[in-house]
Amino acid sequence: MLRPLVVVAVAAASVVASPAHAAPPDQTGPPGAERVASMLAGMSLEQKVGQLFVTYLHGQSPDEAHPGNLRDFGVATPAEVVAKYQPGGVIYFNNSSYDNIDTPRQIAALSNGLQRASDIPLAISIDQEMGIVTRIGPPATQFPGNMALGAGRSTADAERAAEITARELRAMGVNQNFAPDADVNSNPVNPVIGVRSYSSDPALAAEMTAAQVRGYQGRFLSPHAVSATAKHFPGHGDTAEDSHTTLPKVDRTVEEWERLDAPPFTAAIAAGVDSIMTAHIRMPKIDPSGEPATLSKPVLDLLRDKLGYDGVVITDSLAMAGVRQMHPDAEIPVLALKAGVDQLLMPVKLDVAVNSVLAAVRGGELTEERIDRSVLRVLRMKFQRGMLNNRQVDLDQVASRVGTPEHLAEARRITDRTITAVRNSAGVLPLAAKPTAALVTGWGETTTRTLATALGGTALPTGAAPTAAQVNAAVQASANADVVVVLTNGLSQQAAQQTLLTRLLATGKPVVAVAVRNPYDVAHTAAPTWLATYSYGPVSMESLAAVITGEVAPTGKLPVAVPGPTPYPFGHGMGW
């Protein structure tokens, strides 16, 4: 068990110096260098190693006793986990495994309690990419995600969306966002990136990545900004497998990587990104050892040496299968540090991981000077983003800062500019008048109902793989409809969704097909009217309804090339 050996004052966030510890590397010059060097000089080895870890927690309150914490950490509450291990950061989730999220005020109270339990101010992080990876839902302001922003082509919109997200996160005590996703989605069958990417075009992805880094991070020491994290280095866009479940291979040479995957990371670095997250992918033409990038010095040398990055490098979750195939869990943190990583995210067993790093230092496998370099980067990030001075948030101000009418209106305006009209050969759109009996069917229980409400119609969800009975029911219901809207998600891989759309087209009713996730669906049926939203969230459905009824003209352009039986080029998009 780690014991805090020094105390950090909340107001000053400085550590009492201890001459027994190794002197930090020379950091004269950069803003805050003297302060963070002084902090480092006063830290014990245990505290330094703690700063290298970012952990999950179980529970929604700092003092909530949760069996998951007892199982994983040996203590009952989230605050006790922080007090015991003194990690550099924590990460919030909204799933059944960790379940940290309920309301904005609850999140803020959890953040405050965890900060009180930590000697050194915490980086409190989250994956709030928006779109399909969104941890905090309404009433927080929602945006449609990266590929939708890529379709909108506006760096101003991308920057503003990130700025609004950052302001709301910071009001809840979250000061680091593991976003933006800087991957170039060059493989249409990519199962894990897809619409999390801005584009298949490196230049467009780079422009959008830089814009969102600027939006998240704001001005120096801003109390309303968060640290951004560009991910997943060296680029997860050309994979056909998911690193959560396996170790994908990317067959890029260095030259191909420079041209196809590096531009968004280069742009993020130029924009001053605070941290970059590694990918659990192997690149045998760059590192023949087969090690995942997270543990590969040749791959991470591309980041440190070729791109000249000196910020925080953090791993993707160390619980993912992609990083656990070649080594036991106790070895992975040490190997990652040797490769050039600074922070280790979500190790399977935090005590095993911490003790493995401590043992490596005490046994000479890692030097304390090497640990100091990483800790210095972490402390510098915390200083630059104002984490050291602004630990507590005002619970009474959360409601007035999260999901404000102004933010919601801006989110809607931005989303209006992302809807893409891919095909309208039958001239169905825009509708001459608002429908009186619209039928919304296809994928998504909540999504079909949200759109049906916006159109004043009826929802008949049929799921990802409609049964014959569900298809027949949709065809029968269409008899009473003046327009039928069919939502698809993964239609290119789902014959039953294609059957549903084909049968509804055969009725002779006006049919509008909508790809509500990956736009690749549009190439796989003969539907004469196709739209793409890149997101199935409520704000996207509201904008979609406005486009269908003619209230808003579609201005989005495909941010990816769409292959298939009826292909569409990058940049295609119609208007009316």
KANORUR-V532971 format. One record per residue. N is the residue number from 1. PSI is psi in degrees with one decimal (none if undefined). D_CENTER is the distance of its C-alpha to the mean C-alpha in Angstrom with 1 decimal. Layout:
BEGIN
n;psi;d_center
N;PSI;D_CENTER
N;PSI;D_CENTER
END
This chain:
BEGIN
n;psi;d_center
1;132.0;32.2
2;141.7;31.0
3;128.4;33.0
4;126.5;32.2
5;-14.9;34.9
6;164.9;34.4
7;136.6;33.3
8;125.1;31.0
9;136.9;32.2
10;-41.8;29.6
11;-44.7;31.0
12;-24.0;31.6
13;39.9;29.0
14;151.3;31.5
15;139.0;32.7
16;130.2;36.4
17;147.4;37.4
18;112.1;38.9
19;-10.8;41.0
20;-17.8;40.7
21;155.4;37.2
22;143.1;36.6
23;142.3;36.4
24;159.5;33.0
25;156.4;32.7
26;124.2;33.9
27;33.8;31.3
28;139.9;33.7
29;-65.0;32.5
30;153.2;28.8
31;132.9;28.2
32;4.9;28.4
33;-43.5;29.7
34;-40.3;32.7
35;-48.3;30.9
36;-32.1;28.4
37;-38.8;31.2
38;-40.8;33.2
39;-48.0;30.6
40;-40.0;30.2
41;-26.2;34.0
42;5.5;34.3
43;142.7;31.8
44;165.1;33.0
45;-40.1;31.7
46;-41.5;30.2
47;-39.2;28.3
48;-48.3;27.1
49;-36.3;25.9
50;-38.6;24.1
51;-15.8;22.1
52;-6.2;20.7
53;142.6;18.9
54;121.6;15.9
55;155.6;16.6
56;169.5;15.8
57;159.4;18.5
58;128.9;20.3
59;158.1;21.4
60;-4.7;20.9
61;144.9;23.6
62;-26.0;24.4
63;15.6;27.8
64;119.1;27.0
65;125.3;28.7
66;130.6;26.5
67;-27.9;27.8
68;-35.8;24.5
69;-41.1;24.9
70;-41.8;28.5
71;-45.3;27.6
72;-26.5;24.8
73;-11.9;26.0
74;5.5;29.6
75;165.1;29.3
76;-38.8;28.8
77;158.8;26.5
78;-41.1;23.2
79;-36.7;25.3
80;-34.0;27.5
81;-46.9;24.8
82;-44.3;23.8
83;-35.2;27.5
84;-46.3;28.3
85;-18.2;25.8
86;56.3;24.9
87;161.8;21.4
88;-26.9;19.7
89;168.8;16.8
90;162.8;15.4
91;139.3;12.2
92;145.9;12.2
93;164.6;11.7
94;34.8;13.4
95;177.4;14.9
96;-20.7;18.5
97;-37.6;18.1
98;-44.9;17.1
99;69.3;17.2
100;-4.7;16.7
101;128.5;16.1
102;-79.3;18.9
103;162.1;19.7
104;-41.9;18.7
105;-40.2;22.0
106;-41.7;21.5
107;-43.0;18.2
108;-41.3;20.1
109;-38.6;23.0
110;-45.0;21.0
111;-46.1;19.6
112;-43.8;23.2
113;-39.1;24.7
114;-38.3;22.5
115;-38.2;23.2
116;-27.7;26.9
117;-10.5;26.8
118;131.9;25.5
119;-42.8;28.0
120;133.1;25.6
121;136.3;22.9
122;146.6;19.6
123;113.2;16.1
124;114.6;14.4
125;167.8;10.7
126;157.9;7.9
127;80.1;4.3
128;64.3;5.2
129;-28.0;3.4
130;164.0;6.9
131;-135.2;8.9
132;-15.8;8.7
133;90.8;5.7
134;117.6;7.3
135;-36.5;9.0
136;113.2;11.6
137;-163.4;13.6
138;145.9;16.9
139;-0.2;18.8
140;146.6;15.7
141;133.8;15.4
142;141.7;13.3
143;162.2;12.3
144;-6.3;12.3
145;176.2;9.2
146;-48.0;9.4
147;-32.6;12.4
148;-42.7;14.2
149;-37.7;14.0
150;-38.2;15.3
151;-33.4;18.0
152;-22.9;19.0
153;10.2;19.5
154;112.5;19.6
155;-28.7;18.1
156;-41.7;19.6
157;-42.4;17.6
158;-43.3;14.3
159;-41.8;15.4
160;-39.2;16.6
161;-42.3;13.6
162;-39.2;11.7
163;-43.9;14.9
164;-44.6;15.3
165;-43.8;12.0
166;-45.6;12.9
167;-40.8;16.4
168;-38.7;15.7
169;-45.4;13.4
170;-32.3;16.2
171;-23.8;18.8
172;8.0;17.5
173;7.0;17.7
174;123.4;14.0
175;5.9;14.2
176;130.7;11.2
177;126.1;7.6
178;69.0;5.4
179;154.0;4.5
180;159.1;6.0
181;116.0;5.9
182;12.4;9.7
183;142.3;11.0
184;112.6;14.2
185;77.8;14.5
186;-10.5;18.2
187;110.0;18.8
188;-22.5;19.1
189;13.8;19.3
190;121.5;16.0
191;-8.1;15.1
192;-18.7;11.5
193;-77.8;10.0
194;-122.6;12.2
195;-3.1;11.0
196;-18.5;7.4
197;150.6;9.8
198;-33.3;12.0
199;164.0;15.1
200;-4.4;17.5
201;119.1;19.3
202;-37.2;18.5
203;-44.8;20.1
204;-42.3;18.1
205;-38.2;14.7
206;-44.2;16.1
207;-44.5;17.3
208;-38.6;14.2
209;-48.7;12.1
210;-40.3;15.0
211;-43.4;15.3
212;-33.3;11.9
213;-45.6;12.6
214;-41.2;15.9
215;-43.1;14.7
216;-43.0;12.5
217;-20.4;15.2
218;-152.0;18.2
219;163.4;21.6
220;130.3;22.7
221;19.0;22.9
222;132.8;21.7
223;-2.0;21.5
224;7.3;19.0
225;166.2;16.3
226;158.7;13.5
227;130.8;12.8
228;157.1;10.1
229;111.2;8.7
230;132.8;9.0
231;154.5;8.2
232;107.0;9.9
233;137.0;13.4
234;6.4;15.9
235;119.7;14.0
236;13.3;13.0
237;-21.3;14.1
238;48.7;17.7
239;150.1;17.5
240;7.0;19.2
241;162.7;18.2
242;123.1;15.3
243;-8.3;14.9
244;-28.4;14.4
245;-12.3;18.1
246;-178.1;19.7
247;97.1;19.8
248;155.8;19.3
249;136.8;21.6
250;117.1;21.1
251;54.0;24.5
252;141.3;24.0
253;169.4;26.7
254;-40.9;25.9
255;-42.7;27.3
256;-41.6;25.1
257;-44.0;22.0
258;-36.8;23.1
259;-37.2;23.5
260;-33.6;20.7
261;-27.4;17.6
262;-31.2;18.4
263;-43.4;18.6
264;-33.6;15.0
265;-37.6;15.0
266;-42.9;18.5
267;-39.0;17.6
268;-41.8;14.9
269;-42.6;17.6
270;-29.8;20.1
271;-1.6;18.1
272;30.4;18.2
273;136.1;14.7
274;-35.8;15.0
275;157.5;13.1
276;132.8;12.1
277;139.0;10.7
278;161.3;13.0
279;145.6;13.1
280;69.1;15.5
281;152.8;17.5
282;143.1;21.2
283;83.1;22.8
284;-24.7;26.5
285;-12.6;27.8
286;-38.8;26.3
287;97.3;26.7
288;-11.0;29.4
289;-21.7;29.0
290;1.9;26.2
291;143.4;24.1
292;153.3;20.3
293;-34.7;18.8
294;-30.6;17.8
295;11.1;21.5
296;113.1;23.0
297;-42.8;24.7
298;-37.6;25.6
299;-46.2;22.0
300;-21.3;20.9
301;-28.6;24.1
302;-37.3;22.8
303;-47.6;20.1
304;-45.7;22.7
305;-53.7;25.8
306;-42.3;25.2
307;-9.8;22.4
308;32.1;23.8
309;129.1;20.8
310;20.6;21.9
311;-166.5;18.8
312;129.1;16.9
313;121.1;15.8
314;144.8;13.8
315;157.6;13.7
316;173.6;11.1
317;130.9;12.6
318;2.9;16.3
319;-7.5;16.9
320;147.5;15.7
321;-29.9;18.7
322;-24.3;18.0
323;-3.3;18.9
324;8.3;21.7
325;-25.0;24.1
326;-14.6;26.3
327;151.9;26.7
328;157.9;27.1
329;-32.3;24.6
330;-25.3;26.9
331;-25.7;27.0
332;-45.5;23.3
333;-41.0;22.6
334;-43.0;25.8
335;-38.1;25.1
336;-43.0;21.6
337;-39.9;23.4
338;-33.8;26.1
339;-21.3;23.8
340;6.7;22.4
341;152.3;19.4
342;-39.4;19.5
343;148.4;17.3
344;116.9;17.0
345;124.7;14.2
346;55.8;15.4
347;152.6;18.8
348;-44.8;20.6
349;107.8;23.4
350;-40.5;22.9
351;-40.3;26.6
352;-43.5;27.2
353;-45.8;24.6
354;-46.8;25.9
355;-28.9;29.4
356;-37.8;28.9
357;-43.1;27.8
358;-43.4;30.7
359;-36.3;33.1
360;-36.2;32.0
361;-47.2;32.8
362;-26.2;36.0
363;-1.0;37.1
364;0.0;36.5
365;-34.3;33.8
366;143.5;31.5
367;155.6;33.0
368;-28.8;32.3
369;-38.0;32.0
370;-41.9;29.1
371;-42.2;27.4
372;-39.7;28.4
373;-42.9;26.6
374;-43.3;23.2
375;-38.4;24.0
376;-39.9;25.1
377;-41.4;21.8
378;-46.7;20.0
379;-37.1;22.7
380;-41.9;22.7
381;-45.0;19.0
382;-38.5;19.9
383;-49.9;22.9
384;-33.4;21.5
385;11.7;18.9
386;16.7;21.7
387;-28.1;20.6
388;-24.1;24.1
389;-16.1;25.9
390;64.8;23.8
391;-46.7;23.2
392;145.6;24.3
393;156.6;23.3
394;110.1;25.9
395;-31.1;25.5
396;-11.7;28.0
397;-7.5;25.9
398;-47.8;22.6
399;-31.2;23.9
400;-3.6;25.0
401;-13.9;21.7
402;127.5;19.1
403;40.4;19.3
404;155.2;22.3
405;-38.3;24.3
406;-45.4;23.7
407;-43.4;19.9
408;-40.1;20.2
409;-40.4;22.7
410;-40.0;20.7
411;-40.1;17.7
412;-42.8;20.4
413;-41.2;22.0
414;-43.3;18.9
415;-36.1;18.1
416;-32.1;21.8
417;5.6;21.5
418;-17.9;19.0
419;131.5;21.2
420;126.2;22.9
421;113.0;26.4
422;-37.2;26.9
423;139.5;30.4
424;46.1;33.1
425;-23.0;36.2
426;-1.2;38.0
427;26.7;37.5
428;-36.8;36.1
429;151.0;33.8
430;155.4;33.9
431;143.4;35.9
432;-28.4;39.2
433;159.4;38.8
434;132.7;36.3
435;147.7;36.8
436;-16.1;39.0
437;60.4;38.0
438;140.4;34.6
439;124.6;33.3
440;118.5;29.6
441;175.5;29.1
442;-147.2;26.9
443;141.9;23.4
444;103.6;21.8
445;-55.4;23.8
446;-38.6;22.0
447;-45.5;21.2
448;-38.6;24.8
449;-38.4;26.1
450;-45.9;24.0
451;-40.5;25.3
452;-40.3;28.7
453;-42.7;29.0
454;-31.5;28.0
455;-5.4;30.7
456;30.5;33.2
457;-154.9;33.5
458;139.5;33.2
459;138.0;30.3
460;79.0;31.0
461;140.6;27.9
462;-2.3;28.6
463;-175.6;25.5
464;-27.2;24.0
465;80.2;27.4
466;137.7;30.1
467;167.4;33.5
468;-38.1;36.7
469;-39.9;37.6
470;-38.8;34.4
471;-45.6;35.1
472;-39.4;38.7
473;-38.1;37.7
474;-41.5;35.5
475;-43.0;38.3
476;-41.8;40.8
477;-28.1;38.7
478;-18.7;38.3
479;-29.6;42.1
480;8.0;41.8
481;146.0;38.9
482;-15.6;39.3
483;144.2;35.9
484;126.4;33.5
485;123.7;29.7
486;117.8;28.1
487;132.8;24.4
488;151.0;23.1
489;105.0;20.1
490;25.2;20.8
491;-34.9;24.3
492;-22.0;24.9
493;3.2;24.8
494;101.1;26.5
495;-32.5;30.2
496;-36.2;30.6
497;-37.6;28.3
498;-39.8;30.3
499;-43.9;33.5
500;-48.3;32.5
501;-42.3;32.0
502;-43.7;35.1
503;-39.6;37.2
504;-36.1;36.2
505;-35.1;36.9
506;-14.2;40.4
507;-18.5;41.2
508;-3.7;41.7
509;151.2;39.6
510;124.1;37.2
511;131.2;33.9
512;116.5;30.5
513;138.9;27.9
514;120.5;24.2
515;112.7;21.3
516;7.2;18.5
517;-110.1;15.8
518;133.5;16.6
519;-3.8;19.5
520;-16.6;21.4
521;-31.1;23.2
522;-15.5;25.5
523;0.4;27.5
524;11.8;28.8
525;169.8;31.3
526;16.7;34.0
527;127.4;32.8
528;-13.8;34.1
529;116.1;31.4
530;132.1;27.7
531;157.9;24.8
532;131.8;21.1
533;-20.3;18.5
534;2.9;15.2
535;143.8;14.2
536;14.7;16.3
537;162.3;15.5
538;-41.2;18.6
539;-34.3;18.2
540;-37.2;18.1
541;-34.7;21.1
542;-43.0;23.0
543;-37.7;22.6
544;-44.3;23.6
545;-40.2;26.7
546;-34.8;27.6
547;-43.5;27.6
548;-40.5;29.6
549;-2.9;32.2
550;2.8;32.5
551;-33.4;31.3
552;136.2;28.6
553;137.5;29.1
554;132.0;26.3
555;-3.3;25.3
556;150.9;22.2
557;142.9;22.7
558;123.7;21.3
559;1.6;18.6
560;155.5;19.4
561;137.7;22.8
562;108.8;23.6
563;168.0;26.0
564;-170.8;28.3
565;-36.1;31.7
566;83.4;31.2
567;157.2;28.8
568;140.0;27.4
569;157.6;26.8
570;133.1;23.9
571;-5.8;24.6
572;143.2;26.5
573;142.9;26.6
574;163.2;29.5
575;170.9;30.6
576;none;33.4
END
